[in-house]
């Protein structure tokens, strides 16, 4: 009986974890409650002007932009990884750089999430890290077994 935990399945799982956390981030950003406390904070952020090359904006505008961009890029990273899986199959040794990068990105995401966020993004980025790490180990072992130069 063939195991479901294949390298491809693990890469898809890690990719979907990034997509879900990205979409969840955008949804949470757009659904922020309109409370008096939030309005007070937003008002203070709008009063803090920041001059940047080519644009003067408020702390609130930059916060909104960073927040939306984070969600978009998290989802896009997951989608990019899924699309890469659909490309022509490479020899295991040729897949290692991509998997190493996915594992590194996931590890950094877990570290940032553990320090600055709450359980949901930390768990989802940890799922990505474990998935990409396990896929990396499988591909590394397959490349070595096939005698490919790593």
C-alpha atoms as one frame of an Amber mdcrd trajectory, in Angstrom:
protein
   0.000   0.000   0.000   1.438   3.337  -1.056   1.740   6.076   1.575  -0.210
   9.306   1.126   2.764  11.220   2.539   4.554  11.653  -0.736   6.907  14.514
  -1.469   4.335  16.038  -3.825   1.528  15.804  -1.252   3.737  17.442   1.385
   4.651  20.283  -0.961   0.966  20.842  -1.755   0.142  20.836   1.966   2.833
  23.426   2.680   1.670  25.538  -0.256  -1.956  25.457   0.861  -0.930  26.417
   4.397   0.605  29.610   2.969  -2.444  30.273   0.781  -4.826  29.838   3.725
  -2.834  32.096   6.043  -2.604  34.730   3.273  -6.322  34.674   2.507  -7.104
  34.592   6.225  -4.894  37.606   6.767  -6.666  39.580   4.036 -10.079  38.557
   5.390  -9.136  39.540   8.947  -7.724  42.833   7.688 -10.940  43.673   5.840
 -13.161  42.554   8.733 -11.473  44.655  11.431 -14.188  45.786  13.841 -15.179
  49.428  13.913 -14.964  50.120  17.644 -14.328  53.370  19.492 -10.916  52.057
  20.589  -9.936  51.181  17.030 -11.198  54.546  15.744  -9.029  56.309  18.325
  -5.953  54.340  17.262  -6.688  54.873  13.561  -7.109  58.592  14.194  -3.710
  58.757  15.880  -2.130  56.769  13.033  -3.688  59.112  10.463  -2.192  62.051
  12.337   1.330  60.622  12.009   2.645  61.730   8.599   5.608  59.959   7.013
   7.552  61.398   4.073   8.809  58.674   1.758  10.500  59.118  -1.615   7.729
  59.802  -4.113   4.893  59.864  -1.586   3.847  61.381   1.688   1.410  59.200
   3.588   0.184  58.506   7.061   1.188  55.685   9.349  -2.334  54.304   8.887
  -2.033  54.248   5.085   1.328  52.500   5.238   0.027  50.053   7.853  -2.944
  49.231   5.604  -0.669  48.772   2.598   1.799  46.566   4.468  -1.035  44.480
   5.869  -2.736  43.869   2.532   0.589  43.253   0.793   1.529  40.661   3.422
  -1.655  38.696   2.830  -1.310  38.933  -0.939   2.325  37.820  -0.892   1.678
  34.910   1.481  -1.093  33.610  -0.765   0.986  34.280  -3.896   3.945  32.350
  -2.461   1.725  29.332  -1.896   0.241  29.615  -5.383   3.708  29.963  -6.927
   4.804  26.795  -5.196   1.712  24.926  -6.416   2.347  26.128  -9.966   5.969
  24.989  -9.776   4.722  21.498  -8.947   2.744  21.437 -12.197   5.872  22.189
 -14.221   7.934  19.469 -15.813   9.258  17.028 -13.226  12.902  17.612 -12.473
  15.513  15.189 -11.253  15.497  15.139  -7.436  18.815  16.983  -7.170  17.422
  19.783  -9.350  14.422  20.236  -7.025  16.573  20.710  -3.928  17.223  24.477
  -4.289  13.502  25.218  -4.497  12.723  22.984  -1.528  15.574  24.466   0.483
  14.188  27.935  -0.197  10.619  26.882   0.702  11.911  25.404   3.957  13.906
  28.558   4.748  10.947  30.854   4.035   8.690  28.655   6.166  11.191  28.636
   9.017  11.449  32.417   8.986   7.642  32.684   8.854   7.303  30.403  11.890
   9.866  32.465  13.798   8.128  35.756  13.022   4.722  34.244  13.783   5.890
  32.834  17.118   7.322  36.188  18.162   4.682  38.596  16.882   1.432  36.842
  15.983  -1.133  34.470  17.453  -1.763  30.729  17.149  -3.390  30.497  13.698
  -0.547  31.923  11.577   1.997  30.176  13.794   0.308  26.786  13.315  -0.194
  27.241   9.567   3.397  28.358   8.964   4.563  25.452  11.151   2.515  23.080
   8.937   4.308  24.574   5.928   7.707  24.200   7.615   7.148  20.572   8.594
   5.706  19.743   5.170   8.509  21.372   3.193  11.161  19.918   5.532   9.772
  16.401   5.125   9.547  16.836   1.333  13.132  18.125   1.318  14.289  15.064
   3.265  12.478  12.750   0.815  13.921  14.460  -2.253  17.400  14.579  -0.709
  17.227  10.848   0.060  15.943  10.055  -3.455  18.719  12.104  -5.073  21.358
  10.345  -2.991  19.800   6.952  -3.698  19.914   7.662  -7.440  23.552   8.688
  -7.107  22.932  12.245  -8.257  25.465  14.869  -7.309  24.004  17.148  -4.658
